[in-house]
């Protein structure tokens, strides 16, 4: 299944009974921790959420109870616990949700720095340590090459790590990073299979927040869980 530019939330069903939802403007800003944010999160998935303190690294936390590890400095979470909703917040970076037939699931905040650091591969490895065999993944909306003008030195650094497929050009013909290609390369290296992705660009599609185009502190969420 592939989600388009809307409506939101975009939804996927993955192996092991895992459900994934990716939000947009209609579900409201999901950053922060006040009562209004908690109510909005509950409307998306009425479960205890684990939301990380995302630092653009490769640390993965294991969630051993619903809501556990909330606020941990990490960019990915894995769990085997039913009704534990693991989530990441994005406004240009890619959110990647993963699942296995054994009911192991994971969520990844994958910006270019995290991809370069190996956050996707580290998450799949953590899932395998919890008993995952075959791992499948979906990618939520992120910034696309049309809007992701990138410095040549950083682009060369990412291409060295993830392959030349991450090189692209923006709508003006300038060097750009293909973040979805980076996600696909990291999943391939880890042995996981991409089964769905959103092709909405956070920067130029209505309905999504973008830090790069707006400098906003508002965030959409991608959340995964199983009953």
Wavefront OBJ file of the C-alpha trace (Angstrom):
o trace
v 0.000 0.000 0.000
v 1.299 3.471 -0.840
v -0.135 6.622 0.710
v -0.355 9.728 -1.384
v -0.467 13.372 -0.371
v -3.506 12.890 1.855
v -5.952 12.615 3.446
v -4.500 12.223 6.914
v -3.970 10.183 8.887
v -2.338 7.861 6.377
v -2.646 4.289 7.610
v -0.873 0.994 7.020
v -1.317 -2.549 8.333
v 1.927 -4.466 8.780
v 3.013 -7.966 9.756
v 2.181 -9.252 13.228
v -0.974 -7.163 13.507
v 0.973 -3.893 13.682
v -0.923 -0.710 12.849
v 0.713 2.515 11.680
v -0.753 6.001 11.411
v 0.932 9.114 10.043
v -0.746 12.440 10.802
v -0.948 15.893 9.242
v -2.582 19.240 9.818
v -6.094 17.818 10.451
v -4.845 15.998 13.565
v -3.078 19.107 14.858
v 0.385 19.813 16.232
v 1.622 16.761 18.149
v 4.800 18.312 19.572
v 4.958 19.180 23.261
v 3.274 17.548 26.208
v 0.326 19.670 27.322
v -3.283 18.499 27.781
v -4.286 19.606 24.275
v -1.419 17.627 22.729
v -2.283 14.567 24.805
v -5.892 14.804 23.635
v -4.793 15.025 20.015
v -2.514 12.010 20.422
v -5.346 10.062 22.017
v -7.555 10.791 19.019
v -4.936 9.195 16.755
v -4.137 6.176 18.932
v -5.845 5.817 22.308
v -2.868 4.186 24.013
v 0.128 5.316 26.097
v 2.620 6.885 23.676
v 6.397 6.636 23.847
v 7.694 9.838 22.239
v 11.451 10.253 22.135
v 13.751 13.233 22.617
v 15.080 13.034 19.070
v 18.758 13.918 18.673
v 19.562 12.857 15.067
v 21.639 9.902 16.181
v 21.445 6.111 16.031
v 20.449 5.160 19.576
v 17.574 2.681 19.862
v 15.587 2.175 23.073
v 13.610 -0.929 24.048
v 10.117 -0.126 25.324
v 9.212 -2.726 27.972
v 5.811 -1.336 29.009
v 3.207 0.962 27.414
v 4.520 4.525 27.644
v 7.956 3.466 28.896
v 11.134 5.278 27.770
v 9.153 8.422 26.910
v 11.538 11.370 26.626
v 14.659 9.241 26.213
v 17.369 10.797 24.063
v 17.147 8.467 21.071
v 15.893 8.330 17.503
v 14.322 4.878 17.435
v 12.314 2.566 19.661
v 11.455 -1.127 19.484
v 9.016 -3.222 21.480
v 7.237 -6.555 21.737
v 4.687 -5.215 24.218
v 1.039 -5.088 23.098
v -0.680 -1.682 23.309
v 2.645 0.169 23.513
v 2.433 2.988 20.962
v 5.878 4.072 19.777
v 6.039 7.344 17.891
v 8.319 9.860 16.249
v 7.632 13.494 15.396
v 8.712 14.941 12.057
v 8.659 18.120 10.003
v 10.905 17.044 7.072
v 12.768 13.972 8.349
v 11.405 10.557 7.440
v 9.495 8.400 9.890
v 9.980 4.679 9.311
v 7.763 2.077 10.999
v 8.834 -1.562 11.042
v 7.189 -4.855 12.002
v 7.760 -8.596 11.954
v 5.374 -11.576 11.967
v 6.468 -12.287 15.553
v 4.904 -9.017 16.718
v 8.179 -7.125 17.122
v 7.767 -3.527 15.998
v 9.889 -0.435 15.717
v 9.786 3.243 14.849
v 12.616 5.379 13.479
v 13.232 9.110 13.136
v 15.428 9.155 10.023
v 16.936 12.453 9.009
v 20.112 12.614 6.968
v 22.335 12.603 10.029
v 20.547 9.608 11.516
v 20.722 7.730 8.222
v 24.416 8.485 8.015
v 24.838 7.226 11.583
v 23.022 3.956 10.795
v 19.797 4.436 12.772
v 17.727 2.221 10.452
v 20.212 -0.651 10.551
v 20.554 -0.334 14.336
v 16.773 -0.550 14.718
v 16.459 -3.685 12.598
v 19.300 -5.272 14.579
v 17.502 -4.414 17.829
v 14.316 -5.995 16.481
v 16.167 -9.169 15.586
v 17.538 -9.366 19.117
v 13.900 -9.356 20.288
v 13.053 -12.270 17.990
v 12.154 -10.658 14.661
v 12.807 -12.687 11.527
v 11.388 -11.104 8.384
v 11.078 -7.319 8.849
v 8.880 -5.082 6.723
v 8.700 -1.299 6.770
v 6.705 1.726 5.669
v 7.907 5.307 5.299
v 5.791 8.276 6.255
v 5.936 11.667 4.522
v 9.226 13.536 4.388
v 10.901 16.258 2.369
v 11.504 15.178 -1.246
v 14.409 16.111 -3.533
v 12.364 18.831 -5.246
v 12.749 20.924 -2.076
v 15.866 19.482 -0.451
v 18.752 21.528 -1.820
v 21.901 20.134 -0.217
v 25.519 21.217 0.128
v 27.901 19.217 -2.040
v 30.253 18.224 0.783
v 27.433 16.868 2.962
v 25.840 15.211 -0.060
v 29.114 13.465 -0.866
v 29.341 12.304 2.750
v 25.850 10.796 2.678
v 26.449 9.223 -0.748
v 29.618 7.590 0.553
v 27.575 5.967 3.319
v 24.356 5.130 1.427
v 25.330 5.007 -2.220
v 25.021 7.312 -5.235
v 21.253 6.833 -5.400
v 20.829 9.540 -2.750
v 22.124 12.157 -5.192
v 19.385 14.159 -6.883
v 18.575 17.676 -8.060
v 15.961 20.099 -6.829
v 13.400 21.837 -9.038
v 16.034 24.436 -9.987
v 18.601 21.805 -10.969
v 20.779 22.276 -7.898
v 22.285 19.345 -5.927
v 19.698 17.792 -3.632
v 19.387 14.851 -1.269
v 16.913 12.075 -2.036
v 15.913 11.159 1.522
v 13.528 8.349 0.464
v 16.378 6.771 -1.516
v 18.511 6.923 1.612
v 15.818 5.150 3.605
v 15.481 2.473 0.941
v 19.257 1.943 0.859
v 19.440 1.588 4.642
v 16.523 -0.859 4.697
v 18.147 -2.917 1.945
v 21.429 -3.053 3.873
v 19.590 -4.170 7.002
v 17.647 -6.902 5.201
v 14.246 -5.258 5.725
v 11.616 -4.893 2.991
v 9.871 -1.606 2.206
v 6.187 -2.341 1.560
v 4.697 1.170 1.500
v 5.652 4.822 1.468
v 4.094 8.255 1.311
v 5.042 10.470 -1.638
v 3.832 13.701 -0.064
v 6.604 16.302 0.226
v 6.496 17.998 3.612
v 7.930 21.186 2.118
v 5.539 21.758 -0.812
v 2.405 19.669 -0.147
v -0.507 21.169 1.738
v -1.397 19.399 4.954
v 2.084 18.835 6.407
v 4.507 20.897 8.448
v 8.047 21.612 7.247
v 10.906 23.003 9.278
v 12.944 23.708 6.163
v 10.312 25.832 4.441
v 8.602 27.356 7.503
v 11.016 27.118 10.441
v 8.059 25.793 12.413
v 8.152 24.032 15.766
v 4.938 22.165 14.922
v 5.181 18.486 14.124
v 3.197 15.636 12.605
v 3.550 12.170 14.112
v 3.955 8.626 12.915
v 2.879 6.066 15.507
v 2.964 2.260 15.482
v 1.391 -0.276 17.827
v -0.328 -3.634 18.037
v -3.321 -4.570 20.164
l 1 2 3 4 5 6 7 8 9 10 11 12 13 14 15 16 17 18 19 20 21 22 23 24 25 26 27 28 29 30 31 32 33 34 35 36 37 38 39 40 41 42 43 44 45 46 47 48 49 50 51 52 53 54 55 56 57 58 59 60 61 62 63 64 65 66 67 68 69 70 71 72 73 74 75 76 77 78 79 80 81 82 83 84 85 86 87 88 89 90 91 92 93 94 95 96 97 98 99 100 101 102 103 104 105 106 107 108 109 110 111 112 113 114 115 116 117 118 119 120 121 122 123 124 125 126 127 128 129 130 131 132 133 134 135 136 137 138 139 140 141 142 143 144 145 146 147 148 149 150 151 152 153 154 155 156 157 158 159 160 161 162 163 164 165 166 167 168 169 170 171 172 173 174 175 176 177 178 179 180 181 182 183 184 185 186 187 188 189 190 191 192 193 194 195 196 197 198 199 200 201 202 203 204 205 206 207 208 209 210 211 212 213 214 215 216 217 218 219 220 221 222 223 224 225 226 227
